[in-house]
Amino acid sequence: MIDATFLQGVWGKSQNLFSCFRTSDGVSFRLVTFSRNNYAPYSEGPSMRYARNGERYRLEIGRSRDGRPTFLKAELLNG
């Protein structure tokens, strides 16, 4: 689990949404969600299409078979 602040959502070309986050120590990263999951993490969490800049989330990130990050869960901390 990792706590991070949502920075912005960036729409992709293939019905996907990249959610950009930053940790408290300044590490920035992005995770992808897809329309088939209503833009929510794979296992559990809110639709990231409604996330607001500055919201804090507790995230669970896994790995796909080919080693890419997989957005598994998200929990809104300050809502």
N, C-alpha and C positions, 0 to 999 in steps of 0.2 A: 504494500500500500504506500502511496505517496500523496502528500497534500500539495496542491498547486492552485494558482490563480488563473482563471480563464481570461485570456487576452482578447481573442476575437475568433469568429468563425469565418472560414474561407470556403466558398463553394467550388467544388471540383467540376470536371467536365462529364463525369460518368455517374450522375445522381449520387454524389458523395459530398460529405461535409468534413473539412479539416478543422478540428478544434485546436487552437493554439493555447498553450499553457506556459506558466513560468513558476518554478519552485522558489521558496524563500531564499535559497542561496544563489539565485540568478540563472539557473539552467532553464533554457527555453526548449520546448519540444511541441510536436503536434501529433494528434491521434485522429484517425479517420472513422467516420460512421457512415452508414449507407441508408438509402431510402427504404430498402426492404425491412429494416429494423426501426423505421420512423426516426432515423438519425439518432438513435439511442445506442449506448454501449451494447456489446454482444450479449452479455448475460443479464445485466441489471442496471437500471439507472434512468434518469430523465432524458427526454429528447434534447439533444444539444442544439437543435435549431432555435430553441427559446432561451439559451444561456445568455447571460448579460456580462459585459466586461466588468471585471473586478470581483466576480463571484468566486468563492473558494470551494474547491472540491477535494474529496478524498477519492483517489483513483486506484484501480487495480489494473495492471498492465501485464499481459502475458506475451507469449511468443508464438507465431505461426510455425508451421512445419519448415518453412524456408527461412526462419529466423527474424521475420519482421515483427515489430511491436503490434499487439492486438489489444484493442480497447475493450476490456472485459466488464468493468463496473465503474460507476460514478455515484458519489453521494454528495449532495449539496450540504456544505458545512455551515454557511451563514444565512440560511433561509428558513 
